[in-house]
Amino acid sequence: MKICDLTQFYSPVSGGVKRYLHEKIHYIEKHAPRDEHVLIVPGPKANVKANGRSRVYSIRSPLVSRTGQYRALLNLRAVEEILEEERPDLIESADPYQLGWKAVKLGRALRAPVIGFYHSHFPEAYLRNSAKVLGKIATRRVMKLSRAYVRKLYNEHAATLVASERLASVLRDWGVHNVRVLSLGVNPDIFRPDASEKETTRRSLGLNSQKKLLLYVGRLAKEKNTATLFAAFKILQQRRPNEFHLLVIGDGPERTQLRKLQARTKNISWVRYCGDPRDLARYYRAADLFVHPGVQETFGLATLESQACGTPVVGIRGSCMDNIICHEQKSWARENSADALAGAIVSCATKKLLTVGRNAAKRARSLYSWERVFDELFCIYREVRANYRQF
């Protein structure tokens, strides 16, 4: 079977979607000797790179985000030409915009089923924040239109993948049919407990053994709620000076707020991007506590990776991320506020973090390996392909 992935959520410094796609390529090379893979993404120029049974096509696309280096894949004719040449047996689209509609159309023409992966719950992440500008009535109308849009687009797909049962329930309530839950995973060979480099990594950040290291990995953006994280750390510095150090790995529109906070205290380190999973795992293991302020997460891959490395997580209750936390969450914040998050960090920091982390690592690594994820995904692929009927 030849599988083709299409996405715009891919850049040299992107995170979860890129990790998922590269792990899928690795899985095919190692565990699926009869399958081939094609990946189509935007890039600064048109080219193709072949590696074993996988080919990555880049289509020249305009830059829409300098920090994230994301590009808008507008040359749909180039997508069509690649698919006509490759003729995949199944297409997976990770795009809710123009590329998603093009995938559906081309799937019909090629008689190949199209599966959608609903990676981002964009109506909640972006449109609800417009209430302050548009007002509640206008926002409700926009949300109603967005629900109709999601329902129309994803009911054109043979199946829609989501990373959590909670999000699956939301889409089903919106009228989306054939929603399938597929969690994401970790590479247990990389994301694992290992104390051998912990002190070296901490010294590189200028930390002594007494200071607790907090870690955040992800975009610095409104939808990630990073402003609340920065405000919470400011409170910690006022109430418990020099007790905590915050390491932020990531970049985005809210970097200015981070820089301002960094100018006020020496207890913040910033790494704009960490592309090597092994280096990222080293930072996870060096931290005492991973802090994720997100309230609109559809999964929370970084929190899973952190736990697999033996570092517990603290955050704000109420997102889909709750379901992948492998330790108790009694100390987590109950409301989305800086004060509540600061209190949760202090409360969690008093626990026996090494013991909590060790137990969480065992569970995370046993339940969420990429091999298990893709074994399940390829069963879905074969089922969809076997049941596919031309519209």
N, C-alpha and C positions, 0 to 999 in steps of 0.2 A: 504494500500500500504506500502510495506517495501522498504525504501530508504537506499542505502549504499553510504557513502562518502569515497573516497580514496585520500590521499595526503601525500606528503613528507614534505610540508611546514608547519610543526607543531613541536613545541618544548615547553618545560616549559616556555621559555621566548619569544616566537614568538608573532606576533601582529595581523594584519588584518585578515588573513585566519583563524587563531584560533578563533578570536572573531566571525567571520561569522558562523563557525561550531557550536560553543557553543550556539550562539543565535538561530540557527536552532533547536538544541536539545530542548532548552527552549520553542520555538514556538510549537514544536510537542507535548510536554507534556501539554501545556496550551490550544492549539487551534486545535489540530488534533488528537482526541481520537481514531480514527480508524487506525492511521498510526504507523509504527515502524521505528526506525532508528539504523543503524549500522555505526560505524566510524572505519576505519582501518588506523593506523598511525605507524611510526617507534618509537622505544623506546629503553631503555637500556636493557630491558628483555621482554620476551614474557608473556603477561597476558591479562586478560579480566576483565573489570569492568562494571557491570550492574547497571543501575539506571532507574527505571520505565520501559518505553518502548524503552529505548536506551541502546546500548552496545558499549563500546569502546575497540577495540582490539589493543594492542601494539605488534609489531613484533620486535624481537631483531635485531638491526641494528647498523652498525659501525658509530662512530661519525665523522663528516666531518667539523664541526665548533665548536670550544670550547666556543667561546663567545656567539654565537647564539644557541648553543646546538642542531644544526640540525644534522640529521642522514640520511644516504642513505639507503632507503628501497630496499635491493637487494634480499631478500628471497621471490621471487615471487611465489614459491611453497606454502609458508605459506598463502599468499594472496588467492591463488586458493583454498586451503583447507577451509578457512573461508567462502569464497563465495559459495562454493559447499554445505557447511553446512547451511548457512543462506538463500541462494537462494532468493536474493532481487528481487523486481519487477522493480527496476530502479537503475542504478549506476551513481554517479556523480564523475568524476575524475578531480582533481585539479593539475594534473601533466603533464608536456609536455615531459617527458623523458620515461624511461623504464616502469615505473608504468602505464603511460598513454596508452602505446601500449598493456600492459597486460590487462588493463581494457577493451579495445575494444575486444580483443580475448575472454576473459571470458564472456563478455556480449553476444557475439554471441553464445557461448556454452550453456549459461543459458537461452537464448532467452529473455534477458532483455536489453532494450535500454540503451545506455551509453551517458550521457551528459558531455561535457567538460566545465570547468570554466577556462577561460583564465585570471588568476589573474595578471600575470606579463608579460609585453610585452618584453620578454627577448632578442629578436634580437636587439631592439633599446637600451635597458638598458645596454647590455654587449658587443655586437659585434661592434657597431659604435665607441666605445672607443678604439678599436684596430687599428684605422686608423693611429695613430702615430707610431705604431710598424710595421704594415703590409704594410702601404701605401694605398693610395686611391683606386688604381685598385684592389688590393687584397681584400680590405674591401668590395668593391662593389660585387666581386665574392662571398665572404662569405655571404653577405646579400642576394644575389640571391638564394644561396643554403638554407639559413635559411627560406626564404619565401616559397620555394618549400617544405621544411620539415613541416612547420606549415600548409600549405595547405593540404599536404598528410595526416598528423595525424588527423587534426580536421575535415576533410571531412569523416573520418571514424566514427565520432560521430553522433548521431541522432540530436544533436543541440549543439551549442557552446555559452555559456554565457559570456558576457563581461560587465564591469561596467559603460561604457560610450558610447554614440552614436559616438563620434569621433573615438574611437578604433574600434567600430563595422564597421565603414566606411573603416578603414584601412584594416581590415581582409577581408571584402567583395572585396576590390580592389585587394587583394592578391589571390582571388579565393576561399575563404572559404564560404561554403554554410550554410544556416539556422543559421545565427548568431542572437542571441537574446540579447537585452540590459536589464540588471537587475542592478539597482543601489544598493549600500550597505546602511546601515541605522544606527540609533542610538537608544539606549534604553532611551526613554524620562523620565522614572522614575529615572534614574541615572544621565544622562547628561542633566542638567537643570540649569538655573540661581539660585544662592543661595549665598547671600553675608555674611551669618552668620559666616563662618569659614575663610573668606578671609584674615583678618588681622592676625589671628593666624598662618595661613600657611605662610604668608609673613614674620612674625617675626621669624619663625623657620628657614628661609633662611637668617636671619640677615638683612632684608630690612627695611628701613624707609618708611614713606608714600609718600615721594617726588620722590623716584627712580622708574622708569618704569621697570616692570618685563616683559622680553621677554621669550617665552617658545618655545622649540622644542621637539617633541616627535617622535621617530623613530630610525631606524638603523643609525649608524655612518658609512656610506659607500659611495663609489664613485657614485653608482647609485642613491643615495639620495642627492647628491651634497652638503654634509655637509661641505666639505672643503671651499666652497664658503661662507657658513654661518659663519664659524669660522673667515675667512678673513674679512668678513663684520663687525663682532663684534670687531675685532682688529681696524678697521678704526673708528668705533664709539668711542672706548676708547681713540683714539688719538684726535679726533675732539671734542668729548663731554664727557670728563672724568667724571665718576661717575654719569652720567645721566641715564644709563641703567644697568640692571643686567640680565644675561642670565641663565636660568635654562634649562639644557639638560637632557631629560629622554630617555635613550637608550644606546646601546653599539654596537660595531662593529669594523672593521679594522682601522677606522680613529680615534680611541680613543687616539692614541699617539698625534695627532695634538691638540685634546681637552686638554690633560694633559699639553702640552707645553703652551697653551694659558692660562690655569688655573694657571700655575706657575707664569705668568706675572701679573695677576690681581686677586683681591679678588672679582671681580664682576661676577664670574661664579660659579654656583652650578651644581653638576652632580649626578643624580640618575640613576644607571645602568639599573634598571628594575622596573616597577610598574605593578604588575600583577592584583591587585584589581581594577576593574573599578571605584569603589567609591572613592578610593584614587586618581586615575587618574583624575576623575572629579573635585576633590578638587584642584588639581594643575592647571587644566584648568581655574577654576573660580578665582584663585589667580592672574593669569597673566593679564597684561594689553593688550598684543598683542601676538598672536601666529605667529611664523615665520616658514614658510616651504619653503626651497630653491629648492625643487625638480622640475625638468624640464621634467621628464619622467614618472610622476605618471599616473597610469591607473584609479585612482579614488581619493584617498587622504582621507582615513577614519578619520585620526586624525584631519584634518582641519574641518571635519563635526562635530565631537564630540566637538571640541573647540567652534564652533559657537553655538551649541545647549546649551552650558554652558554660553553663553553670551559674549564670548571673540572673537573679530574680528581677521582676518587673513591677513597677508601680505606675498607676495611671488614674484615669477617671472612668468610673463605671458607666456602662450603658451602650457601648458600641459592640459591633460584631467581634471585636478583638477579645472580649471577655471569654469567649468560648475556647480560646486556645491558650489560656493561661493555665499552666500546669502546677500551680500552687495556690494557696488560699488568697482571697482578695478582701479580707475583712478590713484591712487598713487603707484600702484605696479610697480616693476622693469620691464623695457621693454627689457632688455638684461641680459644674464647670466654672470654677473660679480659682484665681491664683492662690488665695488664702487656703482653700480646701486642698489644693494640690501640694502646697508647701507643708501643710499639716500631715498629709499622707506620706510624704517623703520622710519627714522626721519620724513618724510612727514606724514605717517599714525599716528604717535604718537601725532601729533598736533591736530588731529580731536577729536570730542566728542565721545570717545571710549565707554563710558557707553551707550549712546543712540544708536550708531551704533550696539553694541553688543546685546542690548535688542531687537532691530528689527530683527537682523539676527537670534537670538535664536527662535523667534516666527516662522519664515519661515522654518528654518532647522528642527525644531521639528514637524511641520505640514506636511512637504513634505517627510521626510526621516525616518520614524519610521520603526523598524525592522518588526513589525506586517504587515505593508503595503508591505514591500519587500517580505516577505514570503508568503503572500496571493497571490501575483503575481507569485512567483516562483512555488507554488504548482499548480497553473493553468497551467503553462508551463509543469510541470511534468505530469499532467493528460492528457494534449493534446498530448505530445510526446508518452506517454504510449498507448493512444487510437489509434494513427496513426502508431504505430511501426509495421514494417514488417521485418521478418527474411530475411537477405541478401541471 
